[in-house]
């Protein structure tokens, strides 16, 4: 019974890891573009995390957007950071440096899930 539960947890981790990894790769290679953005401001949330607002140029027009992700440290206004934005919805973007970290994390989640499935459901 315990092996069935642990295999199920592994399958769930594998599914979530694969979905998140696929979404990130699709944004990066199919639906996204990179651009250098300037941090305009950084708002502190009620929980004490920081949510940066950036400004960047796309085809001669300025786009200003707030990050969906929150960070532990404030990013100073005026700092330039590389971002990956969604071509269809430029308001949705990710910082390129945290993108790589998140991609590694979701990939490891999928790998760990696969190991659980192999160990508890297959072997």
C-alpha positions, 0 to 999 in steps of 0.5 A, spaced: 500 500 500 505 504 501 509 503 495 502 505 491 502 511 494 509 513 493 508 511 486 502 516 486 506 521 489 512 520 484 507 520 478 504 527 480 511 530 481 513 527 474 507 530 471 507 537 474 515 537 473 514 535 465 508 540 465 512 546 468 518 544 464 514 544 457 511 551 459 517 554 460 521 551 454 515 553 450 515 560 452 523 561 451 523 557 444 516 558 441 512 564 444 517 568 447 523 573 445 528 576 449 529 584 450 533 588 455 528 591 460 529 597 465 527 596 472 522 602 473 520 601 481 519 595 486 513 594 490 513 591 497 507 586 498 504 585 504 508 579 505 514 583 505 516 580 498 518 585 492 515 585 485 519 589 480 516 593 475 520 594 468 519 598 462 522 595 455 521 597 447 518 592 442 517 594 435 518 602 437 513 602 443 514 602 450 511 596 454 511 597 462 509 591 466 509 588 473 512 581 474 508 576 476 514 573 481 516 576 487 523 576 490 526 576 497 531 582 495 529 589 492 531 590 485 533 597 484 530 602 480 534 603 473 537 597 473 537 593 467 535 586 466 534 581 461 527 578 460 523 573 456 516 576 454 511 572 451 510 575 444 502 575 444 502 578 451 508 582 453 505 584 460 507 576 461 515 576 462 520 572 466 527 575 468 532 570 464 537 569 470 531 566 474 528 563 468 534 558 468 534 557 475 526 555 475 527 551 469 533 546 473 528 546 479 522 543 474 527 539 471 529 536 477 522 535 480 520 531 473 526 527 474 525 525 482 518 523 480 520 519 474 525 515 479 519 514 484 515 511 479 520 507 477 522 505 484 515 504 487 511 502 481 515 498 476 521 495 480 
